């Protein structure tokens, strides 16, 4: 558990420092929302709504990929937008 987040949960991933965007933050899909938690400030921001039936989240560089039952969502952290 890191700051109350289980990093082994499929709907939680950690941004690695130096990998592009969001380094050191924890990304989580909860209540149909993609959120970013900053452990240094202990604050969360909502990045995306209407994330329905999420199964898994992954991050590589500035791209967050959310696998849902009916679609795959790609969210670009550098644009702060779904692509």
Short mmCIF file of the C-alpha atoms (twelve columns), coordinates in Angstrom:
data_MODEL
# 
_entry.id   MODEL 
# 
loop_
_atom_site.group_PDB 
_atom_site.id 
_atom_site.type_symbol 
_atom_site.label_atom_id 
_atom_site.label_alt_id 
_atom_site.label_comp_id 
_atom_site.label_asym_id 
_atom_site.label_seq_id 
_atom_site.Cartn_x 
_atom_site.Cartn_y 
_atom_site.Cartn_z 
_atom_site.pdbx_PDB_model_num 
ATOM 1  C CA . UNK A 1  0.000   0.000  0.000   1 
ATOM 2  C CA . UNK A 2  1.277   3.408  -0.981  1 
ATOM 3  C CA . UNK A 3  -0.681  6.366  0.434   1 
ATOM 4  C CA . UNK A 4  -3.695  4.068  0.748   1 
ATOM 5  C CA . UNK A 5  -3.428  2.750  -2.832  1 
ATOM 6  C CA . UNK A 6  -2.753  -0.898 -3.602  1 
ATOM 7  C CA . UNK A 7  -0.234  -0.767 -6.462  1 
ATOM 8  C CA . UNK A 8  -1.076  -4.392 -7.297  1 
ATOM 9  C CA . UNK A 9  -4.671  -3.431 -8.098  1 
ATOM 10 C CA . UNK A 10 -5.417  -3.521 -11.848 1 
ATOM 11 C CA . UNK A 11 -7.058  -0.082 -11.647 1 
ATOM 12 C CA . UNK A 12 -4.028  1.612  -10.038 1 
ATOM 13 C CA . UNK A 13 -0.670  2.460  -11.610 1 
ATOM 14 C CA . UNK A 14 2.295   4.567  -10.598 1 
ATOM 15 C CA . UNK A 15 4.020   7.143  -12.776 1 
ATOM 16 C CA . UNK A 16 7.770   6.591  -12.786 1 
ATOM 17 C CA . UNK A 17 9.976   9.631  -12.336 1 
ATOM 18 C CA . UNK A 18 11.728  10.389 -15.621 1 
ATOM 19 C CA . UNK A 19 9.368   8.435  -17.898 1 
ATOM 20 C CA . UNK A 20 7.791   11.484 -19.528 1 
ATOM 21 C CA . UNK A 21 4.736   12.804 -17.691 1 
ATOM 22 C CA . UNK A 22 3.241   12.311 -14.255 1 
ATOM 23 C CA . UNK A 23 6.349   10.932 -12.602 1 
ATOM 24 C CA . UNK A 24 5.821   10.098 -8.955  1 
ATOM 25 C CA . UNK A 25 2.036   10.353 -9.162  1 
ATOM 26 C CA . UNK A 26 -0.443  7.537  -8.670  1 
ATOM 27 C CA . UNK A 27 -3.151  7.097  -11.280 1 
ATOM 28 C CA . UNK A 28 -6.381  5.365  -10.379 1 
ATOM 29 C CA . UNK A 29 -9.764  4.654  -11.930 1 
ATOM 30 C CA . UNK A 30 -12.401 5.007  -9.239  1 
ATOM 31 C CA . UNK A 31 -16.121 5.790  -9.420  1 
ATOM 32 C CA . UNK A 32 -15.905 5.910  -13.258 1 
ATOM 33 C CA . UNK A 33 -13.222 8.638  -13.101 1 
ATOM 34 C CA . UNK A 34 -9.516  8.718  -13.920 1 
ATOM 35 C CA . UNK A 35 -7.736  10.519 -11.113 1 
ATOM 36 C CA . UNK A 36 -4.145  11.486 -10.383 1 
ATOM 37 C CA . UNK A 37 -2.871  11.562 -6.810  1 
ATOM 38 C CA . UNK A 38 0.252   13.537 -5.927  1 
ATOM 39 C CA . UNK A 39 1.921   11.988 -2.854  1 
ATOM 40 C CA . UNK A 40 3.987   15.127 -2.167  1 
ATOM 41 C CA . UNK A 41 1.010   17.457 -1.833  1 
ATOM 42 C CA . UNK A 42 -1.461  14.673 -0.960  1 
ATOM 43 C CA . UNK A 43 -3.979  16.093 -3.439  1 
ATOM 44 C CA . UNK A 44 -5.964  14.451 -6.221  1 
ATOM 45 C CA . UNK A 45 -7.180  15.861 -9.496  1 
ATOM 46 C CA . UNK A 46 -9.781  14.431 -11.807 1 
ATOM 47 C CA . UNK A 47 -8.478  13.885 -15.319 1 
ATOM 48 C CA . UNK A 48 -11.364 12.135 -17.076 1 
ATOM 49 C CA . UNK A 49 -15.001 11.241 -16.387 1 
ATOM 50 C CA . UNK A 50 -17.285 8.506  -17.755 1 
ATOM 51 C CA . UNK A 51 -14.714 5.709  -17.574 1 
ATOM 52 C CA . UNK A 52 -17.228 2.854  -17.602 1 
ATOM 53 C CA . UNK A 53 -16.475 -0.803 -16.863 1 
ATOM 54 C CA . UNK A 54 -12.721 -0.315 -16.462 1 
ATOM 55 C CA . UNK A 55 -10.734 -3.520 -16.126 1 
ATOM 56 C CA . UNK A 56 -7.099  -2.396 -16.186 1 
ATOM 57 C CA . UNK A 57 -4.968  0.762  -16.320 1 
ATOM 58 C CA . UNK A 58 -1.396  1.143  -17.573 1 
ATOM 59 C CA . UNK A 59 0.966   4.061  -18.159 1 
ATOM 60 C CA . UNK A 60 3.869   4.426  -20.536 1 
ATOM 61 C CA . UNK A 61 5.465   7.834  -20.974 1 
ATOM 62 C CA . UNK A 62 2.706   10.424 -21.293 1 
ATOM 63 C CA . UNK A 63 0.042   7.909  -22.335 1 
ATOM 64 C CA . UNK A 64 -2.401  6.256  -19.954 1 
ATOM 65 C CA . UNK A 65 -4.270  3.298  -21.409 1 
ATOM 66 C CA . UNK A 66 -7.476  2.167  -19.738 1 
ATOM 67 C CA . UNK A 67 -8.881  -1.166 -20.826 1 
ATOM 68 C CA . UNK A 68 -12.640 -1.289 -20.392 1 
ATOM 69 C CA . UNK A 69 -15.051 -4.121 -21.188 1 
ATOM 70 C CA . UNK A 70 -16.333 -2.382 -24.344 1 
ATOM 71 C CA . UNK A 71 -13.502 -0.049 -25.348 1 
ATOM 72 C CA . UNK A 72 -9.902  0.980  -24.813 1 
ATOM 73 C CA . UNK A 73 -9.375  4.580  -23.694 1 
ATOM 74 C CA . UNK A 74 -6.117  6.426  -24.314 1 
ATOM 75 C CA . UNK A 75 -5.444  9.579  -22.308 1 
ATOM 76 C CA . UNK A 76 -2.473  11.821 -23.142 1 
ATOM 77 C CA . UNK A 77 -1.101  13.511 -20.041 1 
ATOM 78 C CA . UNK A 78 0.819   16.097 -22.074 1 
ATOM 79 C CA . UNK A 79 -2.455  17.239 -23.681 1 
ATOM 80 C CA . UNK A 80 -4.665  16.425 -20.687 1 
ATOM 81 C CA . UNK A 81 -7.094  14.932 -23.211 1 
ATOM 82 C CA . UNK A 82 -8.523  11.669 -24.434 1 
ATOM 83 C CA . UNK A 83 -7.036  10.737 -27.821 1 
# 
